[in-house]
Amino acid sequence: MSLNLLRWWGKRMTKWIEVGLVSDIPVLGARVVQTVHGKIAVFRTEGDKIFALDDRCPHLGGPLSNGIVHGMRVACPLHNWSIDLDSGVAAAPDEGCTMRYPVKVEDGRIILCLEGELTQGETLAESSAAA
């Protein structure tokens, strides 16, 4: 017997919007996109990987877009919590998670998904691309 698990685990990404250019974000920096879902911080790493998270630290809601990007993490500007850009999870010993958003880069344009979730096992790093 075969089950079609696509409806549970498949991509539900349906609303992709262009939010700017990779060159609009400084290396190791962030920009904020205001959406109906609230503020989303879009980050650029030293290796030009692009990630998107809710612009709220899971600790006390500090603006992650004002934090310092280091490697594949951002440090919250309020209490220095380190948040993984790929998963949105706080580094131990801290505990918590912020919402992540699928993002892709096409011809230097950043395209953000506002609905749905990643395919099971897929990470944002896999769906991100260098410009």
VOPAGU-2260 file (C-alpha; in pm, 1 decimal, decimal comma):
REM VOPAGU-2260
SITE   aa  ch    i         X         Y         Z
SITE  MET   A    0       0,0       0,0       0,0
SITE  SER   A    1     134,7     339,9     -90,4
SITE  LEU   A    2      40,8     664,7      78,4
SITE  ASN   A    3      65,7    1006,4     -77,7
SITE  LEU   A    4     233,6    1207,7     199,4
SITE  LEU   A    5     277,7    1513,3     -19,1
SITE  ARG   A    6     -25,3    1680,4     134,0
SITE  TRP   A    7     136,2    1654,4     478,5
SITE  TRP   A    8     503,4    1699,1     393,9
SITE  GLY   A    9     497,8    1866,9      54,7
SITE  LYS   A   10     571,1    2228,7     -18,2
SITE  ARG   A   11     280,5    2461,7      47,1
SITE  MET   A   12     478,5    2762,7     -71,8
SITE  THR   A   13     227,5    2958,4    -269,2
SITE  LYS   A   14     295,4    3329,8    -233,8
SITE  TRP   A   15     643,0    3433,6    -344,4
SITE  ILE   A   16     717,6    3805,9    -348,1
SITE  GLU   A   17    1024,1    3994,4    -463,1
SITE  VAL   A   18    1160,7    4203,2    -174,4
SITE  GLY   A   19    1476,3    4355,9    -321,4
SITE  LEU   A   20    1824,9    4280,1    -441,9
SITE  VAL   A   21    2104,2    4093,8    -265,0
SITE  SER   A   22    2312,9    4408,3    -316,2
SITE  ASP   A   23    2055,1    4605,4    -110,5
SITE  ILE   A   24    2168,3    4417,9     201,6
SITE  PRO   A   25    2520,8    4480,5     330,5
SITE  VAL   A   26    2739,2    4173,7     383,1
SITE  LEU   A   27    2677,9    4053,2     743,6
SITE  GLY   A   28    2373,9    4281,1     757,7
SITE  ALA   A   29    1996,2    4277,3     739,5
SITE  ARG   A   30    1698,7    4465,7     603,1
SITE  VAL   A   31    1338,5    4461,1     724,8
SITE  VAL   A   32    1039,9    4377,7     507,4
SITE  GLN   A   33     701,5    4490,2     642,1
SITE  THR   A   34     431,2    4236,0     553,7
SITE  VAL   A   35      81,4    4144,5     663,6
SITE  HIS   A   36     259,1    3882,0     877,0
SITE  GLY   A   37     457,6    4154,0    1054,5
SITE  LYS   A   38     821,0    4251,6    1020,7
SITE  ILE   A   39    1052,0    3999,6     855,6
SITE  ALA   A   40    1428,8    4040,9     878,9
SITE  VAL   A   41    1620,2    3937,2     568,0
SITE  PHE   A   42    1987,3    3858,7     640,2
SITE  ARG   A   43    2297,2    3828,4     421,4
SITE  THR   A   44    2595,2    3624,6     536,9
SITE  GLU   A   45    2958,8    3672,2     444,9
SITE  GLY   A   46    2915,1    3396,1     185,7
SITE  ASP   A   47    2613,5    3578,1      32,8
SITE  LYS   A   48    2358,7    3328,2     166,3
SITE  ILE   A   49    2019,5    3489,1     226,4
SITE  PHE   A   50    1788,7    3398,3     515,8
SITE  ALA   A   51    1459,2    3536,2     646,2
SITE  LEU   A   52    1328,4    3526,3    1004,6
SITE  ASP   A   53    1062,3    3706,0    1204,8
SITE  ASP   A   54    1225,8    4025,0    1325,1
SITE  ARG   A   55    1168,9    3921,2    1687,7
SITE  CYS   A   56    1404,9    3741,8    1920,6
SITE  PRO   A   57    1226,1    3452,7    2096,7
SITE  HIS   A   58    1355,3    3581,8    2431,6
SITE  LEU   A   59    1205,8    3929,9    2473,2
SITE  GLY   A   60    1115,0    4026,5    2117,4
SITE  GLY   A   61    1427,8    4227,5    2037,8
SITE  PRO   A   62    1469,7    4333,8    1673,5
SITE  LEU   A   63    1699,2    4071,7    1519,9
SITE  SER   A   64    1754,8    4298,9    1219,4
SITE  ASN   A   65    1957,1    4526,5    1451,1
SITE  GLY   A   66    2177,1    4236,4    1562,5
SITE  ILE   A   67    2522,8    4136,7    1450,3
SITE  VAL   A   68    2546,3    3860,7    1189,2
SITE  HIS   A   69    2832,7    3621,6    1260,6
SITE  GLY   A   70    2880,0    3307,4    1055,9
SITE  MET   A   71    2536,7    3148,0    1024,1
SITE  ARG   A   72    2388,7    3324,0    1329,6
SITE  VAL   A   73    2262,9    3661,7    1439,3
SITE  ALA   A   74    2314,3    3800,6    1790,3
SITE  CYS   A   75    2007,6    3968,5    1940,0
SITE  PRO   A   76    2092,8    4330,8    2023,4
SITE  LEU   A   77    1911,7    4320,0    2359,0
SITE  HIS   A   78    2065,4    4025,9    2544,4
SITE  ASN   A   79    2307,2    3870,3    2293,6
SITE  TRP   A   80    2105,3    3555,3    2231,1
SITE  SER   A   81    2252,9    3377,4    1928,1
SITE  ILE   A   82    1987,8    3272,9    1674,8
SITE  ASP   A   83    2064,0    3026,1    1393,8
SITE  LEU   A   84    1976,1    3188,9    1061,9
SITE  ASP   A   85    1884,7    2860,0     896,6
SITE  SER   A   86    1653,5    2722,5    1164,8
SITE  GLY   A   87    1557,2    3022,7    1378,5
SITE  VAL   A   88    1656,5    2824,0    1689,9
SITE  ALA   A   89    1842,1    2988,5    1977,2
SITE  ALA   A   90    2185,5    2844,0    2055,0
SITE  ALA   A   91    2227,7    2656,6    2384,9
SITE  PRO   A   92    2205,3    2721,5    2670,5
SITE  ASP   A   93    1922,9    2952,7    2556,2
SITE  GLU   A   94    1597,4    2799,6    2438,7
SITE  GLY   A   95    1345,8    2931,0    2190,5
SITE  CYS   A   96    1276,9    2967,9    1821,5
SITE  THR   A   97    1165,1    3240,8    1583,6
SITE  MET   A   98     965,6    3181,3    1265,2
SITE  ARG   A   99    1171,1    3127,3     950,8
SITE  TYR   A  100    1058,7    3199,0     596,3
SITE  PRO   A  101    1163,6    3027,5     273,9
SITE  VAL   A  102    1371,7    3254,4      54,6
SITE  LYS   A  103    1544,8    3215,7    -279,5
SITE  VAL   A  104    1767,4    3427,5    -498,9
SITE  GLU   A  105    1715,4    3453,8    -874,4
SITE  ASP   A  106    1943,0    3675,5   -1082,7
SITE  GLY   A  107    2038,4    3873,8    -771,6
SITE  ARG   A  108    1673,6    3929,5    -672,9
SITE  ILE   A  109    1556,5    3814,5    -328,5
SITE  ILE   A  110    1224,4    3632,0    -339,4
SITE  LEU   A  111    1046,1    3557,0     -12,4
SITE  CYS   A  112     763,7    3311,6      55,3
SITE  LEU   A  113     501,0    3440,6     295,0
SITE  GLU   A  114     288,9    3128,0     318,5
SITE  GLY   A  115     351,6    2762,1     375,5
SITE  GLU   A  116     649,7    2570,7     497,4
SITE  LEU   A  117     959,8    2396,7     372,2
SITE  THR   A  118     953,3    2044,4     238,7
SITE  GLN   A  119    1038,8    1795,5     512,3
SITE  GLY   A  120    1414,9    1782,7     548,7
SITE  GLU   A  121    1481,3    2089,2     332,4
SITE  THR   A  122    1664,1    2380,1     493,5
SITE  LEU   A  123    1670,7    2743,7     399,3
SITE  ALA   A  124    2037,8    2708,7     313,2
SITE  GLU   A  125    1937,7    2457,5      45,3
SITE  SER   A  126    1677,2    2692,8     -94,1
SITE  SER   A  127    1909,9    2996,4     -74,6
SITE  ALA   A  128    2161,0    3068,4    -345,4
SITE  ALA   A  129    2447,0    3308,6    -384,6
SITE  ALA   A  130    2382,4    3600,8    -615,7
